[in-house]
């Protein structure tokens, strides 16, 4: 193989090329970032979507590296590495919630003290609620105080509530700690309710139901337990087990849970009003924020609910016979874990397992966030016990007064649940999602007054009244839905009255649609003349044409759950005899004339559907034959002998006239 010799010319060219490459490299380096910037890392922290109900933090590190491919080309390579931080022991990030309750707990503390997030009689939202051996514990820095009947000020004459009908000592329920409510305002024995002095006394709470416990005592019992191993060697160990995430604790028996109305429109109505409001700041009543009171949007979202625990009910105890409770729960809360009395007792027994034999120390369960609900405690409040007899009214009214109840005039606080069930049933949300700011602007322009008098004091947006409903849009179709009980066992209309009412409403609907056709023809004719006169097609004023009317007679037992929700979502006027079917009003869309007409046997009346309609911003009328009663002239609660009978009278033409006047804006 011959060997090429390097001529002087070749050497000169090589030297020239190397010099050129070196010069280009220097020029490119001066134009590129400095060496300290050639390797950079940017860290982004983001929280996992709440719908996934996972609380760990994902850290994304984006590394940018620059390297030289040739003397004249610089390329950039981007490498992304995702590192997942392990979930916290609590299973959720409570930093923002801790700001509400007055400070963040030490993550290394196995027994952080309890903090009150929000409270109304029967509704208590607690950060760090504990349970051991079936007793709930609230850890506080101060000792609780229980009134003593030995104090002359607490004699039976002066404090009759401290004495049961047979002299029982009921003072424990009045135990309290500074900054916390009385125990009887939070819980009870969980027994079924009967309206007798003995039963009322039996539902007053006892020490084994709920206790305030000092930090010092809690640490002694569960924080520094002294245990011995099999060799007798002593060791200190925390005996706290965390039930991760957010829990609903229902301290109610199955007595009312197996009823569609009480389960949905009381229990979960209250849950929704409380949970969807308590975690957010109050809105003021200025024009800038008044859209809050007319909005059905639900952002930001509250923390998710991870589990519901029915402490005194088995799996059958909350499922109603028609099956709507299970349908509702899975539609509204598809990821909710449900535990029952048996599961609760598993935790109870596990907390004391081995204690009697000395092989283990007492254990305690910690719920990082828990909403404790109690029907008996709610009835001890003024709003429920004295005014409405609706347990949800305590939760709703406390958030209303605090200015936290979103969309008070359109059921905005209920909107996330309503829309979830609509979607599950295949209902379009169109017409049910409202722009609060636009409606609030309309209210500001019309200067809504307390009674329509220009000189009257203006109502605050947190009040509820027909004046505010009048600011909502009209429905695109007036749909009258009559939920008939004629095939039910009880509470039926007189057969002839039922038939006349159906005939009267059908005649009304037919007449309204005929009137609409006349108006529609007149508008089209005017538009055609205008187009001819101006040489172009003029737009017709469709707002002058009233909406079409329709009437549906429903027997719910013959419809699927989806069909019932679909019918309710279309409904403008819901009509029917007092009964479970009227619970469907919670799926109605908010409009200017959305209303409920409830038929009673005179002089009967119950607050159930009156309060429920009012809480969603809708009007309600109680129908006594040919007489309609509404707020503020609503009847008093009364259950006459004919209340449950099958001969309830009603005057059909009067019902039709009430509907016509309501839609016309006369009522």
C-alpha positions in Angstrom: 0.0 0.0 0.0 1.5 3.3 -1.0 1.7 6.1 1.5 0.6 9.6 0.5 3.0 12.3 1.3 1.8 15.6 2.8 2.6 18.5 0.5 3.1 22.0 1.7 -0.2 22.9 -0.1 -2.1 20.2 1.8 -0.8 21.3 5.1 -1.7 24.9 4.4 -5.3 24.0 3.5 -5.7 21.8 6.7 -4.4 24.7 8.9 -6.8 27.1 7.1 -9.8 24.9 7.7 -9.0 24.3 11.4 -8.6 28.0 12.0 -11.9 28.7 10.3 -13.7 26.1 12.4 -12.2 27.6 15.6 -13.2 31.1 14.6 -16.8 30.0 13.9 -17.0 28.2 17.2 -15.9 31.3 19.1 -18.5 33.4 17.2 -21.3 30.9 17.9 -20.5 30.6 21.5 -20.6 34.4 22.0 -24.1 34.4 20.6 -25.4 31.5 22.7 -26.2 31.5 26.4 -23.4 31.5 28.9 -22.1 28.2 30.2 -24.0 28.7 33.4 -27.2 28.6 31.4 -26.3 25.6 29.3 -28.0 23.3 31.8 -31.2 24.5 33.4 -34.0 22.8 35.4 -37.5 24.2 35.8 -39.7 22.7 38.5 -43.5 22.9 38.2 -45.8 21.8 41.1 -49.3 20.9 40.1 -52.1 19.2 42.0 -53.9 16.3 40.6 -57.4 16.9 39.4 -59.8 16.8 42.3 -62.2 14.5 40.3 -59.5 11.8 40.6 -59.7 12.2 44.4 -55.9 11.6 44.7 -53.9 14.0 46.7 -50.2 13.5 46.0 -48.2 16.2 44.2 -46.6 15.6 40.9 -43.2 17.2 40.4 -42.2 17.7 36.7 -38.5 18.5 36.0 -37.8 19.8 32.5 -34.1 19.6 31.7 -32.8 21.5 28.7 -29.3 20.6 27.4 -27.5 22.2 24.6 -24.7 20.6 22.7 -22.8 21.2 19.5 -23.4 18.8 16.7 -20.9 20.4 14.3 -18.9 23.5 14.2 -21.9 25.4 12.8 -25.1 23.8 14.1 -26.5 23.9 17.7 -29.3 21.5 18.6 -31.6 21.5 21.7 -32.7 18.3 23.5 -35.5 18.3 26.0 -35.9 15.5 28.5 -38.9 15.4 30.9 -38.9 13.2 34.0 -42.0 12.9 36.2 -41.4 12.1 39.9 -44.4 11.3 42.0 -44.2 12.4 45.7 -45.8 9.8 47.9 -49.3 10.7 49.2 -49.5 12.4 52.6 -50.6 10.4 55.5 -53.9 12.4 55.5 -54.7 11.5 51.9 -55.5 15.1 50.9 -53.9 18.5 50.9 -55.5 20.6 53.7 -53.3 23.7 53.5 -56.0 26.0 52.3 -58.5 24.6 54.7 -56.1 25.0 57.6 -56.0 28.7 56.8 -59.7 28.9 57.4 -59.5 27.1 60.8 -56.6 29.1 62.1 -53.3 27.5 61.3 -51.6 24.4 59.9 -51.1 21.4 62.0 -47.6 20.0 62.6 -47.4 17.1 60.1 -45.2 15.1 62.6 -47.9 15.4 65.3 -50.0 12.2 65.3 -52.6 13.9 67.4 -53.3 17.3 66.0 -56.0 19.2 67.9 -59.5 19.4 66.4 -60.6 22.6 64.6 -64.1 23.8 63.8 -64.5 24.6 60.1 -68.3 25.4 60.3 -71.3 24.5 62.4 -75.1 24.7 62.5 -77.3 22.6 64.7 -77.0 19.0 63.3 -74.2 19.9 60.9 -70.6 20.1 62.2 -67.6 20.2 59.9 -64.5 19.3 61.8 -60.8 19.2 61.0 -59.4 16.2 62.9 -62.3 14.3 64.4 -61.4 11.1 66.4 -63.2 7.9 67.3 -62.3 5.1 69.7 -64.6 2.4 71.0 -67.6 4.0 69.3 -67.1 7.4 71.0 -66.3 10.5 68.9 -63.6 12.8 70.4 -62.8 16.4 69.8 -59.3 17.4 71.0 -59.2 20.9 72.4 -56.6 22.8 74.4 -59.1 23.7 77.1 -61.1 21.5 79.4 -64.9 21.1 78.8 -67.5 22.5 81.2 -70.7 20.7 82.0 -73.4 22.5 84.0 -74.2 21.0 87.4 -77.7 20.6 88.8 -76.4 21.1 92.3 -76.0 24.8 91.3 -79.1 26.7 92.5 -79.2 28.5 89.2 -79.8 25.2 87.5 -82.9 24.1 89.4 -85.7 22.5 87.6 -87.7 25.7 87.7 -85.0 27.7 86.2 -83.4 25.1 83.8 -86.2 22.6 83.0 -84.2 21.4 79.9 -81.6 19.9 82.3 -84.3 17.5 83.6 -85.9 14.5 81.8 -89.6 13.7 82.2 -88.7 11.4 85.1 -86.0 13.5 86.5 -83.1 12.2 84.4 -80.0 14.3 84.3 -79.7 15.8 80.8 -76.9 18.3 81.6 -74.2 16.4 79.6 -75.7 17.6 76.3 -75.0 21.2 77.4 -71.2 20.5 77.8 -69.1 22.9 75.8 -65.7 24.3 75.2 -64.8 27.9 74.2 -65.2 28.2 70.5 -67.2 25.0 70.1 -71.0 24.3 70.3 -72.8 22.4 73.0 -72.6 18.6 72.4 -76.4 18.3 72.0 -76.1 20.7 69.0 -73.8 18.3 67.3 -75.0 14.7 68.1 -77.4 12.4 69.8 -77.8 8.8 70.8 -78.9 8.1 67.2 -82.1 6.4 68.3 -85.3 6.5 66.2 -87.5 9.5 66.8 -91.0 9.5 68.4 -92.7 12.6 69.5 -92.9 11.8 73.2 -91.1 13.3 76.3 -89.5 10.0 77.1 -88.1 9.5 73.5 -86.9 13.1 73.2 -85.0 12.6 76.5 -83.6 9.3 75.3 -82.1 11.0 72.2 -80.1 13.5 74.3 -76.4 12.7 74.0 -74.4 10.7 76.6 -70.6 10.7 77.3 -70.1 7.6 75.1 -71.5 9.4 72.1 -69.1 12.4 71.9 -66.6 13.9 74.2 -64.4 16.9 74.4 -60.9 15.8 75.4 -57.8 17.9 76.2 -54.6 17.7 74.2 -52.8 16.4 77.4 -55.3 13.7 78.0 -55.4 12.6 74.3 -51.6 12.3 74.2 -51.6 10.3 77.4 -54.2 7.8 76.0 -53.1 7.6 72.3 -49.9 9.6 71.7 -47.5 8.0 74.1 -48.9 4.6 74.8 -46.5 2.3 76.7 -46.4 -1.2 75.2 -44.5 -4.3 75.9 -43.2 -6.8 73.4 -43.2 -10.6 73.9 -40.0 -10.3 75.9 -41.4 -7.7 78.3 -39.4 -4.8 76.8 -41.3 -1.6 77.1 -41.6 0.9 74.2 -43.7 4.1 73.5 -45.8 4.1 70.5 -48.5 6.3 68.9 -51.8 4.5 68.6 -53.4 6.8 66.0 -54.6 5.4 62.7 -55.6 7.9 59.9 -58.8 7.3 57.8 -57.5 9.2 54.8 -59.5 11.8 53.0 -62.9 13.5 53.6 -65.7 11.6 55.4 -69.5 12.1 55.8 -70.6 10.7 59.2 -74.4 10.1 59.3 -75.5 9.6 62.9 -79.1 8.8 61.9 -81.1 5.6 62.1 -82.7 4.2 59.0 -86.1 5.6 60.1 -86.0 8.4 57.6 -83.1 7.3 55.4 -85.4 4.9 53.5 -87.4 7.8 52.1 -86.6 9.5 48.8 -87.5 13.0 50.1 -85.7 12.7 53.4 -82.6 11.1 51.9 -82.2 13.5 48.9 -84.0 16.7 49.8 -83.1 16.7 53.5 -79.9 14.8 54.1 -78.0 15.5 50.9 -79.6 18.9 50.5 -78.0 19.8 53.8 -74.7 18.2 52.8 -74.6 20.1 49.6 -75.5 23.4 51.1 -72.9 23.0 53.9 -70.0 21.3 52.0 -70.3 23.5 48.8 -70.2 26.7 50.9 -68.2 26.3 54.1 -64.7 26.2 52.5 -65.1 29.6 50.7 -65.1 33.2 51.8 -68.4 35.1 52.1 -69.6 37.2 49.2 -70.8 40.7 49.9 -73.9 42.2 48.5 -72.4 44.9 46.3 -73.2 45.0 42.6 -69.8 43.6 41.7 -70.4 40.4 43.6 -74.2 40.0 43.3 -73.8 37.8 40.3 -72.6 35.2 42.9 -76.2 35.0 44.1 -77.7 34.2 40.7 -75.0 31.9 39.3 -75.2 28.1 38.8 -71.5 27.8 38.1 -69.5 25.9 40.7 -65.9 27.0 40.5 -63.7 26.7 42.4 -64.8 23.2 43.3 -64.9 22.2 47.0 -62.8 19.3 48.3 -64.2 15.9 47.1 -66.2 13.7 49.4 -64.4 10.4 49.7 -66.7 8.3 51.8 -70.1 8.3 53.5 -70.5 6.3 56.7 -74.0 5.3 57.8 -73.2 4.7 61.5 -76.6 3.3 62.4 -77.9 1.8 59.2 -77.1 -1.4 57.3 -76.9 -1.6 53.5 -80.7 -1.9 53.2 -81.4 0.9 55.7 -80.9 3.8 53.3 -82.3 2.2 50.1 -85.9 3.2 49.5 -88.3 0.7 47.9 -88.7 2.5 44.6 -84.9 2.5 44.3 -84.4 6.3 43.8 -81.9 6.7 46.6 -79.4 4.3 45.1 -79.9 5.9 41.7 -79.3 9.3 43.1 -76.2 8.4 45.1 -74.4 6.7 42.2 -75.4 9.4 39.8 -74.4 12.4 41.9 -71.4 10.8 43.6 -70.0 8.1 41.3 -66.7 7.7 43.2 -68.1 7.9 46.8 -67.3 4.9 49.0 -70.2 3.9 51.2 -69.8 2.2 54.6 -72.5 0.9 56.8 -73.1 0.1 60.5 -71.2 -3.2 60.1 -68.2 -1.4 58.8 -68.4 1.2 61.5 -68.5 -1.5 64.1 -65.4 -3.1 62.5 -63.6 0.1 63.3 -65.0 0.2 66.8 -63.9 -3.3 67.6 -60.5 -2.8 66.0 -59.9 0.2 68.2 -60.0 -1.9 71.4 -58.8 -5.2 70.0 -56.3 -6.8 72.4 -56.8 -4.1 75.1 -58.7 -6.4 77.5 -55.9 -9.0 77.3 -53.1 -6.5 77.7 -51.6 -7.4 74.3 -52.3 -4.0 72.8 -53.0 -0.4 73.7 -56.2 1.4 72.9 -56.3 2.7 69.4 -58.0 5.8 67.9 -59.1 6.6 64.4 -58.4 10.1 63.1 -60.7 11.6 60.4 -58.7 14.5 58.9 -61.9 16.1 57.6 -65.4 15.0 58.7 -68.9 16.4 58.4 -71.0 15.0 61.2 -74.7 15.1 60.6 -77.4 14.3 63.2 -81.2 14.7 62.7 -82.1 15.0 66.3 -79.4 17.7 66.8 -80.8 19.6 63.8 -84.3 19.6 65.4 -82.8 21.4 68.4 -82.0 24.4 66.2 -84.5 27.2 65.7 -84.7 27.0 61.9 -85.5 23.3 61.9 -87.2 22.7 65.3 -89.4 25.8 65.4 -89.9 27.0 61.8 -89.5 24.4 59.1 -89.0 20.9 60.6 -86.5 20.4 57.8 -83.0 19.4 58.9 -81.4 20.8 55.8 -82.8 24.2 56.7 -80.2 24.6 59.5 -77.3 23.9 57.1 -78.9 26.1 54.3 -79.8 29.0 56.6 -76.4 29.2 58.3 -74.6 29.5 55.0 -77.2 31.9 53.7 -76.6 34.2 56.7 -72.9 33.9 56.3 -73.2 35.0 52.7 -71.6 31.8 51.4 -74.5 30.1 49.8 -73.7 30.2 46.1 -76.6 31.0 43.7 -79.2 31.4 46.4 -81.9 32.5 43.9 -81.3 29.7 41.4 -80.2 26.8 43.6 -76.5 27.4 42.6 -75.3 25.6 45.7 -77.3 22.5 44.5 -76.3 22.9 40.9 -73.3 20.5 40.9 -75.5 17.7 42.1 -78.5 18.7 39.9 -76.3 18.8 36.8 -74.6 15.5 37.7 -77.9 13.7 37.9 -79.1 15.4 34.7 -76.0 14.1 32.9 -76.5 10.6 34.3 -80.1 10.7 33.1 -79.3 12.0 29.6 -80.6 15.5 30.2 -79.1 18.5 28.5 -78.0 21.2 30.9 -79.1 23.9 28.4 -81.3 26.4 30.1 -80.3 25.2 33.6 -76.9 26.9 33.7 -77.2 30.6 34.2 -74.9 33.6 33.9 -75.2 35.2 37.3 -73.6 38.5 36.3 -76.1 39.1 33.5 -79.0 38.4 35.8 -77.6 40.6 38.5 -77.2 43.4 36.1 -80.9 43.1 35.2 -81.8 43.2 38.9 -79.7 46.3 39.4 -81.4 48.0 36.5 -84.9 47.3 37.8 -84.0 48.2 41.4 -85.8 45.3 43.0 -87.8 46.4 46.0 -89.1 44.5 49.0 -92.8 44.6 47.9 -92.7 46.3 44.5 -93.1 49.7 46.0 -90.6 52.2 44.7 -90.2 53.7 48.1 -89.6 50.3 49.9 -86.2 49.4 51.2 -84.2 47.3 48.8 -83.9 43.7 49.6 -80.4 42.2 50.1 -79.5 39.6 47.5 -79.1 37.0 50.2 -82.8 37.2 50.9 -85.2 34.9 49.1 -88.3 36.1 47.4 -90.3 36.2 44.2 -88.9 39.6 43.3 -85.5 38.0 42.6 -87.0 35.1 40.7 -88.7 37.6 38.4 -85.2 38.6 37.1 -84.6 35.1 35.6 -85.3 34.2 32.0 -88.6 32.7 30.8 -88.6 29.1 29.8 -88.5 28.2 26.1 -91.5 26.0 26.7 -94.1 26.1 29.5 -94.3 22.5 30.7 -97.0 21.5 33.3 -96.3 18.2 34.9 -98.9 16.6 37.1 -97.6 13.7 39.2 -100.7 11.6 39.8 -101.2 9.5 42.9 -104.5 7.9 41.5 -102.8 4.5 41.3 -101.1 4.8 44.7 -102.4 3.3 48.0 -103.3 6.6 49.7 -103.6 10.3 49.3 -105.7 10.2 46.1 -107.9 12.9 44.7 -111.7 12.5 44.5 -112.0 10.7 41.1 -114.3 13.3 39.5 -112.0 16.1 40.8 -109.0 14.5 39.3 -110.6 14.1 35.9 -111.9 17.7 36.0 -108.5 19.1 36.9 -106.8 17.2 34.1 -109.5 18.4 31.6 -109.2 22.0 32.8 -105.4 22.1 32.5 -105.6 20.5 29.0 -108.1 23.1 27.9 -105.7 25.8 29.2 -102.8 24.4 27.3 -104.8 24.1 24.1 -106.0 27.7 24.4 -102.5 29.1 25.1 -101.1 27.3 22.1 -103.9 28.7 19.9 -103.2 32.2 21.2 -99.5 31.6 20.4 -100.4 30.6 16.8 -102.3 33.9 16.4 -99.4 35.9 17.7 -96.9 34.0 15.6 -98.9 34.6 12.4 -99.2 38.3 13.2 -95.5 38.6 13.8 -94.7 36.8 10.6 -97.1 39.0 8.6 -95.5 42.1 10.1 -92.1 40.9 9.2 -93.1 40.1 5.6 -94.6 43.6 5.1 -91.5 45.2 6.6 -89.3 43.2 4.2 -91.4 44.1 1.2 -91.4 47.8 2.2 -87.7 48.0 2.7 -86.7 45.7 -0.1 -85.0 43.2 2.1 -86.0 40.5 4.5 -86.4 42.0 8.0 -85.7 39.9 11.0 -88.8 38.7 12.9 -89.2 39.7 16.5 -89.3 36.2 18.0 -89.4 37.6 21.5 -92.9 38.7 20.9 -94.1 35.2 20.4 -94.9 33.5 23.7 -93.5 30.0 24.4 -95.4 26.9 23.5 -97.3 25.0 26.3 -97.5 21.3 27.1 -99.1 19.1 29.8 -97.9 15.8 31.0 -99.7 13.4 33.5 -97.1 11.1 35.1 -97.4 8.0 37.1 -93.9 7.6 38.4 -94.2 3.9 39.1 -94.6 3.3 35.4 -91.5 5.2 34.3 -87.8 4.5 34.6 -85.6 6.6 36.8 -84.0 8.3 33.8 -87.5 9.2 32.4 -88.6 10.7 35.7 -85.5 12.9 35.9 -85.9 13.9 32.2 -89.6 14.9 32.9 -88.7 16.9 35.9 -85.9 18.7 34.1 -88.4 19.9 31.5 -91.0 21.0 34.0 -92.0 24.6 34.6 -95.0 24.0 36.9 -95.0 20.9 39.0 -98.4 19.8 40.2 -99.5 17.1 42.6 -100.9 15.9 45.9 -98.5 16.0 48.8 -96.2 12.9 48.4 -92.8 11.5 47.5 -93.1 12.3 43.8 -92.9 16.0 44.4 -89.3 15.5 45.5 -88.6 15.6 41.8 -88.8 19.4 42.1 -85.0 19.3 42.9 -84.3 18.4 39.3 -86.3 21.3 37.8 -84.4 24.1 35.9 -84.6 27.6 37.4 -86.7 30.0 35.4 -88.8 33.1 36.0 -92.0 31.1 36.6 -90.8 27.7 37.9 -93.3 26.8 40.6 -94.7 23.9 42.7 -98.5 23.5 43.3 -99.1 21.1 46.1 -102.6 19.8 46.8 -103.7 19.1 50.4 -106.9 18.0 52.1 -108.0 21.2 53.8 -106.7 22.4 56.3 -103.7 20.1 55.9 -100.2 21.4 55.3 -96.6 20.3 55.7 -93.4 22.2 55.2 -91.6 19.6 53.1 -92.0 20.8 49.6 -92.8 24.4 50.5 -89.3 24.8 52.1 -87.6 22.8 49.4 -89.0 24.9 46.6 -88.2 28.1 48.5 -84.6 27.0 49.1 -84.1 26.7 45.4 -85.6 30.1 44.6 -89.0 28.8 43.4 -92.5 29.7 44.3 -94.8 27.3 46.1 -98.6 27.2 46.5 -100.6 25.0 48.8 -103.9 24.2 47.1 -107.0 23.8 49.3 -109.8 22.8 46.9 -110.4 26.1 45.2 -108.1 28.3 47.4 -104.4 28.8 46.9 -102.1 29.7 49.8 -98.5 31.0 49.5 -95.9 32.9 51.4 -96.3 35.0 53.4 -99.8 33.8 53.9 -98.8 30.1 54.1 -100.9 27.8 56.3 -99.7 26.4 59.6 -98.6 22.8 59.8 -101.6 20.5 60.2 -102.4 16.9 59.7 -106.2 16.5 59.7 -107.8 13.0 59.6 -108.3 13.3 55.8 -104.6 14.0 55.2 -103.8 10.4 54.2 -107.2 9.5 52.9 -108.3 8.9 49.3 -110.9 11.6 48.9 -108.9 14.8 48.7 -110.9 17.5 46.9 -109.6 20.0 44.4 -111.3 22.4 42.0 -109.7 21.9 38.6 -110.6 25.3 37.0 -109.1 27.1 40.0 -105.8 25.2 39.5 -105.8 26.1 35.8 -106.4 29.8 36.6 -103.6 29.8 39.1 -101.2 28.3 36.5 -102.3 30.8 33.9 -101.8 33.8 36.2 -98.5 32.6 37.4 -97.0 32.2 33.9 -98.5 35.6 32.9 -96.6 37.2 35.8 -99.7 38.2 37.7 -98.6 36.2 40.8 
